[in-house]
Amino acid sequence: MAKEDGGKKKAGKGAKKLVKAVTPARNLGRRDLSLAVMNCVPWLYFRLQAEGQEIGAVNAQRGGTWGMLNSVITQGPQTVPQLARARPVSRQHIQKLANEMVAEGLIRFVPNPAHKRSQLIEATPKGLDAYSRMNASLGELAEQLGEGFSKEELFMAASVLERMRAKLAERQGGGAPGALPVPLAAE
């Protein structure tokens, strides 16, 4: 059970046992180590999603408020089909999320000079402000989660996950560009 101490959660004995149980042994082969990485990703995803709900970056009912804002702010205005292909999720899922975010004033539909019917989505000033606040909270979380790891360890973890993402995108015929805020480069 997690304990509160000055606003920070501390891992209890159960969490420490779980970490020890899923930490791969150095003598495992490439296949088993790849499986260890793949097994950690969903667990990490759902824990990050729960943290995201606490800071408003993820809505419990619909998912990625931050993800939608991140896409249209960092990569420019996009259509619903473009956003869906990049995830990959259904166009209907993105359309529903977009409609809800329009109702909240976070994004808006604007004319698309390349297509009459498929409008572009862009962030509103309210969306830019919300994105800025979410990024500040996510930055604090990243700082806390990164404690105890060297820059090299974090670089290696990000590099491995990015390369796995790219391989899957290639196998599946495309997908989202790298989710990293900046390209990885050795310092």
C-alpha positions as CSV (number, residue, x, y, z in Angstrom):
1,M,0.0,0.0,0.0
2,A,1.3,3.5,-0.8
3,K,1.9,5.8,2.1
4,E,1.6,9.6,2.2
5,D,4.6,11.6,3.3
6,G,4.7,15.3,2.7
7,G,2.4,14.9,-0.4
8,K,4.6,12.3,-2.0
9,K,3.6,8.7,-2.3
10,K,6.1,6.1,-1.1
11,A,6.1,2.6,-2.4
12,G,5.2,0.0,0.1
13,K,6.5,-3.6,0.5
14,G,4.1,-4.9,-2.2
15,A,5.3,-2.4,-4.8
16,K,9.0,-3.3,-4.0
17,K,8.3,-7.0,-4.4
18,L,6.6,-6.3,-7.7
19,V,9.6,-4.3,-9.0
20,K,11.9,-7.1,-7.9
21,A,9.6,-9.7,-9.6
22,V,9.5,-7.9,-12.9
23,T,13.1,-6.7,-13.0
24,P,14.7,-8.9,-15.7
25,A,17.9,-10.8,-15.0
26,R,21.0,-9.8,-16.9
27,N,21.5,-13.3,-18.2
28,L,18.2,-13.4,-20.1
29,G,18.3,-13.7,-23.9
30,R,17.2,-11.0,-26.4
31,R,13.7,-12.5,-26.8
32,D,13.0,-12.7,-23.0
33,L,14.4,-9.2,-22.5
34,S,12.1,-7.9,-25.3
35,L,9.2,-9.6,-23.6
36,A,10.2,-8.0,-20.3
37,V,10.1,-4.6,-21.9
38,M,6.7,-5.3,-23.7
39,N,5.2,-6.6,-20.4
40,C,6.3,-3.4,-18.5
41,V,4.8,-1.0,-21.1
42,P,1.1,-1.7,-20.5
43,W,1.6,-1.6,-16.7
44,L,3.4,1.7,-17.1
45,Y,0.8,3.0,-19.5
46,F,-2.1,2.4,-17.1
47,R,-0.2,3.9,-14.2
48,L,0.7,6.9,-16.2
49,Q,-3.0,7.2,-17.3
50,A,-4.1,7.2,-13.7
51,E,-1.5,10.0,-12.9
52,G,-2.7,11.8,-16.0
53,Q,-6.3,11.8,-14.7
54,E,-5.1,13.4,-11.5
55,I,-3.5,16.3,-13.4
56,G,-6.2,16.7,-16.0
57,A,-4.1,15.4,-19.0
58,V,-6.4,12.4,-19.4
59,N,-10.1,12.2,-19.0
60,A,-11.4,9.0,-17.4
61,Q,-14.2,8.7,-19.9
62,R,-12.5,9.5,-23.1
63,G,-8.7,9.4,-22.8
64,G,-6.2,11.7,-24.4
65,T,-6.9,15.4,-24.0
66,W,-3.2,16.0,-23.7
67,G,-2.4,13.8,-26.7
68,M,-4.8,15.6,-29.0
69,L,-3.5,19.0,-27.9
70,N,0.1,17.8,-28.2
71,S,-0.5,16.6,-31.8
72,V,-2.2,19.8,-33.1
73,I,0.2,22.1,-31.2
74,T,3.5,20.4,-31.9
75,Q,2.7,19.1,-35.4
76,G,0.3,21.8,-36.6
77,P,-3.4,21.6,-37.5
78,Q,-4.6,18.2,-38.6
79,T,-7.8,16.5,-39.8
80,V,-9.6,13.9,-37.8
81,P,-8.5,11.1,-40.2
82,Q,-4.9,12.2,-39.9
83,L,-5.0,12.2,-36.1
84,A,-6.7,8.7,-36.2
85,R,-4.1,7.2,-38.5
86,A,-1.3,8.5,-36.3
87,R,-2.5,6.8,-33.2
88,P,-3.8,4.2,-34.6
89,V,-7.4,4.4,-33.5
90,S,-10.7,4.7,-35.3
91,R,-11.7,8.0,-36.9
92,Q,-14.9,7.8,-34.9
93,H,-13.0,7.8,-31.6
94,I,-11.0,10.9,-32.6
95,Q,-14.2,12.6,-33.9
96,K,-15.9,12.0,-30.6
97,L,-12.9,13.3,-28.6
98,A,-12.6,16.3,-30.9
99,N,-16.3,17.2,-30.5
100,E,-16.0,17.0,-26.7
101,M,-12.9,19.2,-26.7
102,V,-14.6,21.7,-29.0
103,A,-17.5,21.9,-26.6
104,E,-14.9,22.6,-23.8
105,G,-13.3,25.3,-25.9
106,L,-9.9,23.5,-26.1
107,I,-9.8,23.1,-29.9
108,R,-11.7,24.3,-32.9
109,F,-12.4,23.2,-36.4
110,V,-11.0,25.5,-39.1
111,P,-11.4,25.4,-42.9
112,N,-9.0,23.1,-44.7
113,P,-7.7,24.6,-48.0
114,A,-6.8,21.0,-49.2
115,H,-10.2,19.5,-48.6
116,K,-13.7,20.9,-48.5
117,R,-15.3,18.5,-46.0
118,S,-12.4,17.4,-43.8
119,Q,-11.7,20.4,-41.6
120,L,-8.5,21.0,-39.7
121,I,-8.3,20.9,-35.9
122,E,-6.3,23.5,-34.1
123,A,-5.9,24.5,-30.4
124,T,-7.7,27.6,-29.1
125,P,-6.1,30.0,-26.6
126,K,-7.9,28.1,-23.8
127,G,-6.4,24.8,-25.2
128,L,-2.9,26.3,-25.4
129,D,-3.2,27.4,-21.7
130,A,-4.5,24.0,-20.7
131,Y,-1.7,22.3,-22.6
132,S,0.9,24.5,-20.9
133,R,-0.5,23.7,-17.4
134,M,-0.6,19.9,-18.2
135,N,3.0,20.1,-19.5
136,A,4.1,21.7,-16.3
137,S,2.4,19.0,-14.3
138,L,3.8,16.3,-16.5
139,G,7.3,17.8,-16.2
140,E,7.0,17.6,-12.4
141,L,5.9,14.0,-12.7
142,A,8.8,13.2,-15.1
143,E,11.2,14.8,-12.7
144,Q,9.9,12.6,-9.8
145,L,9.9,9.4,-11.9
146,G,13.4,10.1,-13.2
147,E,14.9,10.4,-9.7
148,G,17.4,7.6,-9.1
149,F,18.2,7.1,-12.8
150,S,21.2,8.4,-14.6
151,K,20.8,10.4,-17.8
152,E,22.3,7.5,-19.6
153,E,19.8,5.1,-18.3
154,L,16.9,7.3,-19.2
155,F,18.4,7.9,-22.6
156,M,18.8,4.2,-23.2
157,A,15.2,3.4,-22.0
158,A,13.8,6.2,-24.3
159,S,15.9,5.0,-27.2
160,V,14.8,1.4,-26.9
161,L,11.2,2.2,-26.6
162,E,11.3,4.7,-29.5
163,R,13.1,2.1,-31.7
164,M,10.4,-0.5,-30.8
165,R,7.7,2.0,-31.6
166,A,9.3,2.7,-35.0
167,K,9.5,-1.0,-35.8
168,L,5.9,-1.6,-35.0
169,A,4.9,1.5,-37.0
170,E,6.8,0.1,-40.0
171,R,5.2,-3.3,-39.6
172,Q,1.8,-1.7,-39.4
173,G,2.3,0.6,-42.3
174,G,2.9,3.9,-40.6
175,G,1.7,5.4,-37.4
176,A,2.5,8.3,-35.2
177,P,5.8,10.1,-35.5
178,G,8.0,9.7,-32.4
179,A,6.3,10.8,-29.2
180,L,9.4,12.2,-27.8
181,P,9.5,16.0,-27.4
182,V,12.9,16.2,-29.1
183,P,14.9,13.8,-31.2
184,L,17.2,11.6,-29.2
185,A,20.8,12.4,-29.7
186,A,23.8,11.4,-27.6
187,E,25.1,14.3,-25.6
